[in-house]
Amino acid sequence: MNSIGEACNDLKRQYDICFHTWFSEKFLKGDTSDSTCSHLFKMYQQCVKVIKAGFYL
């Protein structure tokens, strides 16, 4: 699934890959620390905020 804005698609894909890897290789084995992908999530979140702000101008 694509992001809310085309400019954020690459960041979303990177985060999705990281999340799915973390979920299957760490979380399901008991490691609940979610810091593995937090840097990617923050970058993606910031991109989405910028896109959303542009919709309301």
C-alpha contacts under 8 A as a table, 3 or more apart, distances in Angstrom:
res1	aa1	res2	aa2	distance
2	N	5	G	7.79
2	N	6	E	7.46
2	N	9	N	5.81
2	N	12	K	7.53
3	S	6	E	6.47
3	S	8	C	5.96
3	S	9	N	5.19
3	S	12	K	6.38
4	I	8	C	7.36
4	I	48	V	6.87
4	I	51	I	7.60
5	G	8	C	5.56
5	G	9	N	6.90
5	G	48	V	7.16
5	G	51	I	6.27
6	E	9	N	5.31
7	A	10	D	7.41
7	A	47	C	7.75
8	C	11	L	5.40
8	C	12	K	6.17
8	C	44	Y	6.63
8	C	47	C	5.91
8	C	48	V	6.72
9	N	12	K	5.06
9	N	13	R	6.16
10	D	13	R	5.11
10	D	14	Q	6.22
11	L	14	Q	5.12
11	L	15	Y	6.14
11	L	40	L	7.11
11	L	43	M	7.23
11	L	44	Y	5.39
12	K	15	Y	5.07
12	K	16	D	5.96
12	K	44	Y	6.10
13	R	16	D	5.02
13	R	17	I	6.16
14	Q	17	I	5.30
14	Q	18	C	6.25
14	Q	40	L	7.19
15	Y	18	C	5.06
15	Y	19	F	5.93
15	Y	37	C	6.74
15	Y	40	L	5.48
15	Y	41	F	6.10
15	Y	44	Y	7.50
16	D	19	F	5.06
16	D	20	H	6.07
17	I	20	H	5.34
17	I	21	T	6.17
18	C	21	T	5.19
18	C	22	W	6.05
18	C	36	T	7.82
18	C	37	C	5.94
19	F	22	W	5.04
19	F	23	F	5.92
19	F	37	C	6.38
20	H	23	F	5.05
20	H	24	S	6.14
21	T	24	S	5.42
21	T	25	E	5.78
21	T	26	K	7.76
22	W	25	E	5.34
22	W	26	K	5.17
22	W	27	F	6.32
22	W	36	T	7.06
22	W	37	C	7.73
23	F	26	K	5.70
23	F	27	F	4.74
23	F	28	L	6.13
24	S	27	F	6.28
24	S	28	L	5.60
24	S	29	K	7.73
25	E	28	L	6.56
25	E	29	K	6.66
26	K	29	K	5.20
26	K	30	G	6.45
26	K	31	D	5.06
26	K	32	T	7.20
27	F	30	G	5.21
27	F	31	D	4.80
27	F	32	T	5.13
27	F	33	S	7.70
28	L	31	D	7.29
33	S	36	T	7.33
34	D	37	C	6.68
34	D	38	S	6.79
35	S	38	S	4.96
35	S	39	H	7.76
36	T	39	H	7.73
37	C	40	L	5.43
37	C	41	F	6.22
38	S	41	F	4.95
38	S	42	K	6.10
39	H	42	K	5.25
39	H	43	M	6.41
40	L	43	M	5.21
40	L	44	Y	6.13
41	F	44	Y	5.09
41	F	45	Q	5.88
42	K	45	Q	5.00
42	K	46	Q	6.12
43	M	46	Q	5.20
43	M	47	C	6.32
44	Y	47	C	5.09
44	Y	48	V	6.28
45	Q	48	V	5.15
45	Q	49	K	6.23
46	Q	49	K	5.07
46	Q	50	V	6.35
47	C	50	V	5.23
47	C	51	I	6.35
48	V	51	I	5.05
48	V	52	K	6.04
49	K	52	K	5.09
49	K	53	A	6.04
50	V	53	A	5.13
50	V	54	G	6.36
51	I	54	G	5.19
51	I	55	F	6.65
52	K	55	F	5.17
52	K	56	Y	6.86
53	A	56	Y	5.43
53	A	57	L	6.73
54	G	57	L	5.43
